[in-house]
Amino acid sequence: MTQDSGGLFSDYQFWMGKLSVWGQASTLETQQDTCRHLPLFQEFLRQMYEALKVMDSSTVIERFPTIGQLLAKTCWNPFILAYDESQKILIWCLRCLINKEPQNSGELKLNSWTRGLLSHILSAFRLNIKEVGLFTQSLGYAPVDYYPSLLKNMVLSLLSELRENHLNGFNTQRRIAPERVRALSRVCVPLVTLPDFEPLVEALLTYHGHEPQEMLWPEFFDAVNEAFLLKKISLSKSAIVRLWLRHLPSLEKAMLHLFEKLTSSERNFLRGIECLMKDSLLPEAACHPAIFRIVDEMFRYALLETDGAPEVLATIQVFTWCFVEALEKENKQLKFALKTYFPYASPSLIMVLLQYPKDIPQGLWHQPLKHISEMLREIVEDQTHRSYGGPFESWFLFVHFGGWADIKVPSCHRP
């Protein structure tokens, strides 16, 4: 729900007053009043998040100087924090306060304080937070000192638990329950862009359970994929490959995101397409045959839907260059590897097309061009080549290695 800034500011003042009255809801009256107003307060928090998410942390503090007080008062009210929905929206709002590249001591202090509140939300119902506070204070530590460490230690503890579960293998007595892994992925949904949680996000993506069905929460995959596409998270290639293998909608969205960037970019020449293509990580991920088949099928559909538009032809060609380059790094036996990705294509035709024109002196182009033409004619005319998928598959393969197609017409007219 959108709301003008004046209305939001008025509501902000109202709820700040309410939170001050409620405190930690220690009386029956404040408990009842908190519960009575909770749905409206949650809606206010959603509106606050919609406003905060389009600002950087400095602008947030400038526009809402007391935002820290409001969120802190909310976090310390157990009758608000007891609801999963409240926790989720609070985490979203707090995430907007963190500056990933703090420039001064003030921003560092704000980051540390924000992580403290996040730690409180995550641990308030797993640990006795009051006992933790009393213990650390008796040692001379203030909350601003121990909460960031608590958050990091929680992440490290969960990482150790996941890794230990891998080592246990089929030891069912020490195996993590699928419900716990699923719940953990759900908790991480609003936290995936926080640097402290990146190791845990990666561990969950690469975690191999022993269940026949997917354990991770679907919204977790969506959140991670969106964060990756918008460059809000940095993950290893293996983690991204696992993401796209485990969640097909994420791979499809990655392809659509690439198409959108290509159509909106002014850099429509081959070098520009190559930069966008490599940046998408799709050519490297496509070294996994299952991902390649999905990506290739989407290219096929785009090609047919656009009647072979030059932009789509160029995109497929650049993708193939980048894919083969990535594949060569992983597999030196390229001839045998390509059979996995192009099962309906003639292996001999693939090997000829792999010779890029730029790698051959221009005076020698005529011979490979003639060879390619003869092989394509044989596949179309000879019934014994039906195992290669017929004319369309040969043409589609020719599109992938389109370097020869670009020079074929002028070369054939050369005397």
N, C-alpha and C positions, 0 to 999 in steps of 0.2 A: 504494500500500500504506500503510495507516495503522498507527501504532505508538504505544504509550503513551510519555509524555514521559520516564519513567525509562529505558526501553529505548533511546530515541533519544539520551539524554544519555550512556548507557554506550557506545553505538556512536560517538558524537561524540568521546569521550576516546580510544577505540581508534584511530580514523582520524587524529586529531590527532597521536598518537604515530607512526603509520606515515608520515605526511607529513613529520614532522621527520626520520625516519630516511632516507627516500627523497631528500629535498632536491631537486636538479634532475636526479636519476637519472644521475649522472655516472660510475657504475661499473657493470660488468656485473651484479653481484649485485643492486644496487638496480633496475636496468632489468628484470631477470627477475622480481623480486618485485613491481614495479609492474604489469607485464603480467599476472602470475598473479592479483593481487587486483583488477584493474580492473573486472570485471563487478560484484563485490560493492560496490566503492566507488561505482560509478555508481548502483547501487540506493540506497545510503545518501544520495547527493546528491539523488535524487528524493524521498526521504522528508524530507530537510531542506527542500526547496522546498515540499512540501505543508504543512510546519509554518510556514515563513516567510511564505507568501503570505497568510495570514490575520492577520498582524501588521503594524503600522506600523513604520517604521524605528527609532523609539525603543524599542519593545517588543522588537524583534529584538536590539538591543544589550544591553538589560537582561537578556534571557533567555540570550543567547549572547555574553558579553563578548568572546570570542576568535574570533568568527565571521570577522572580517577576516583574522586570521592563517591560519585554515583555508582560506579561499577564495584568499588570496594564494599560499600554499604550493602549492595545487592548480594555480593559473594558471601558476606558474613551473616546473611539471614537464612537460617536452615530451612525455613518454610518456603522460601523461594528456590533454594538450591536443591531441594529434595526432588524436584521434577526434572526429568531428562530434558524436556524441551527448554527449560530455563537454562540448564547447564550448557546446552548446545548454542543457544543464542548469545549467552555471556562469553563463551569461548570465541565466537565469531567477532564480537565487539572488541575483546581484548587483543585479538590477533591484529586488529587495525592499528593498535597503539605501538606495536613493535617496529622499530626501525632496523632493517637488516644491515645497514651500513651506518652505525652511529658516528657522528662527527665530533661530538663533544661530551663532556662529563655528564651534562644534563640528560642527553639522549641515552647514554649508557645506564644512568640511574633509572630512567623510565623503563628501559628494557628489563632491567633486573627486577624492578618492582612489579612489572606486568607478569613476568615469569613466576613471581611469587604467588600472584592471584591464580594463575593457571595451575600451579602446583596444589593450591588449596582446593580448587574445584575438583581436580582429578583424585585427590587423596582424602577428601573430607569424609567420604563414605566407604573408604577402604581401610583407613587408619583412624585412630583416635587423635584428631588434629589438635585438640586441647592438650592432650598429654605430650604430644610432640613439642608443642609450643612451650609448655612449662619446662620440659627437659632441656631444650636448647637455650632457653633464657637463663636457666640456672648455670649453664656453662659460659654465659656472657655473650651469647650470639643474639643479634637482633633478627627479626623475620627477613629483612632485606638481605641478610647474609646467608641464611640457611635455606630459604625457599628455592633459589635458583639451583643450588646443589641438590636439593631434594628432587627437583624436576629431572635433572640430568641422571641422578641415581635411579629414579624410577624407570627411565628409558633404558638405562644400562641393565637394570634388573630384568626387564621384559625381554631385552635382546638376548641375555644369557639364558633365559628360560626357553626361548624359541630355538636357540642354537643347541642347547642341551637336549632338547626334544629330538632334534635331527640325529644326534649321536646315539640316542637310545634305540633308534630304529624300531624294532618290533617289541620292545619291552613295554607292554601295555600298561603296566603298573605305574610307570613314570611318564607316560605320554600325556601331553596337554589335551584336555577335552576339546573337541571341535567347537562346542558352544563358547568356550573361553576365547578361542582364537577369533571366532566370529564377533563376539562382543568387543574384543580389543580393536578389531578393524572398524567397528561402528564408532567407538570412542574417538578414533583417529580422524574421522571424516572432516571435522572443522579445524583440525590441527595440521593437516598435511603440508601446509606452506611454512610452518615454523621450522627454522633450521635445527633446533634441538630434536625434532621428531623425524628428520630425514632418515637417520639410520634405522629407526623402527619401521618406517614406511617401506624402506627397501627390504628389510628382513621379512616383513609380511608378504611382500610381492614374490619373494624367492622361496618362501616357506613351502615345503612339500608335505602335505598331510597324508593320511592313509585312508581318507574317506572317498567314496565314489563320487560324491557331489561337492561342488564348490563350497568352501568354508567361509570365504571372506564376503563381507557385506557388499552388495552391488553398488551402493552409493559410495563406498570406499574407492572402488575402481573409477567411478565417474569423477570423484574429487581429485584423485591423483592424476588422471589423464588430463583433466582441465588445467590443473596447476602446471603440468609439464608443457602442454601446448602454449600456455601463456607465459612460459619462462619464469614461473614463480617457485619452481623446485628444481633441484639438480640431482638427477638419479643416474646410475650406471646404465650402460646399454643392456646388460643382462636383465636388470630390473624392468626396463621398459619392454623388452621382449617378453618377459613373463607376464607383464600386464596385458599386452595385446594377445598373447596366447590364451590367457585365462578369461578374457572378457572381450568378445568379438565387437560389441558396440563401441568400445574404446578405440579399436583399430579403425573401424569405419569412420568414427569422428575425426581421427587423426588424418585420414585420407581427405575427408571433406574440408578439414581445416587447411590442408595443403592446397586444395583446389581454390578455396576462397582467397588465400594469400597470392596465388598465382594470377588470379583474375583481377585482383585489386592492385597488384604491384605494377609500377611503371617499367620495371626492369624485365621486360618480356623477351629479351634476347637470351641466348643460350647460357651465357655466363651467369646472368641473374637467376635463371631457372635452376641452374646447378647449385648456386648458393642456397636457395630456398630448399632445394631437394635434400642436400646434405644436412642442412640445419634441422630438417624434420626427423632425421634418424631412420626414415622408412627404408632406404636402400640397404643399410646395414642390418636392420631387423629382418628384412626380406631374405637374408641368408638362411633363415629358418624356412624350410619348404612350405610349412602350413601358412605362414604369414605371406610368403610370396604368392601363393595361390589366391588368397583373398585380395591382395593388392592388384595382382594381374587381372583378376576378374573385374574389379572396379574400373581399371583402365579400359578393359574390353567394352564394358557397358558405356563408359563415357565416350569412347570412340564411335560406337554405333549410334548413340543418342545425338551426337553432334555431326553425324555424317562425315566423319574423318576430318574435323576442323584442324587447321595447321597448328594451332596452339596445343591441342591435345597430342597430335603426332610428335611435336617437339618435346612435350613433357615426358611421353613414354620413352622417347629416344634418350633423353638426359637421365631418366631414372635407370635405364638399362646400363648406361655407361657407369653410373655411380654404383649400381648393384654388382656389376662384373668386377669393378675395382675392389669393392669390399669382399667379394667372394674369392678373389685371387689372394687376398691377404690370409684368408682362412683355409683355403684349399688349393694346393698347387696343382692337383689333378683336375684342372678345369674342364677338360673334355668330358670326363665321366660325371663330374658334379652337375653340369648343365643338363644332363639327361633327366635329372630329378625335377628340374624346374620347367623344362620344355619337353614333356613326355611324348607329345604328338608331332614333334618337329624332327626333320631329318638331321641326324648328328653331323653328317658331312656338310650340310648346308649351314648349320650353326657355326662350325669351325671356319668356314670361308667368311661368313659375315662378321666373325670376331676380328678379322683383320681390318682395322680402321684405315680408311683412305689416307689419313694424314700420316700414317706410318709407312706408306708405300710411295715411292717416287711417282709423280704424276704421269710420267711417260709409261709406266707399267700398269696403269689402271685398267687398260683395255682387257687384259687377260682375266683378272678376277671378275670383272663385270660380265664378260662373256660366259664364264663358268657359272656365275650366279643365275644368269638368264636361262642357261641350258638346264640347270637343276630345277628351277622353278617350272619350266615347261614340262619336264619329265614328270614332276609330281602331279601337275594338273592333268596330263594326258595319260600317264601310265597307271593302270588299275592296280598294279602291284604296290603302289605307294599309298594305298588307302589307309594303312596303319598310321600314317603321319597326319591324319586328320583332314586331308583334302586341301583345296585351294585356299579356303579362308584361313586355316591355321598357318599355312605357309606365308600368306600375305601378312597376317598378324605378327608372325616372327620377323618378317622383313621390316615391319614398322618399328619393332624393338631396336633393331640394328640399322637404323635409318640413314647412317652415314653414306651408304652406297646409293640409296634412293635419291639423295640430294644431288648427286652428280651424274646419275644414270642418263637422264634425258640429254643434257648438253654433250656428254661423252659419246652417246650413240650417234649424234649428228655430226661428229667430227670426222672429216675425210681421212 
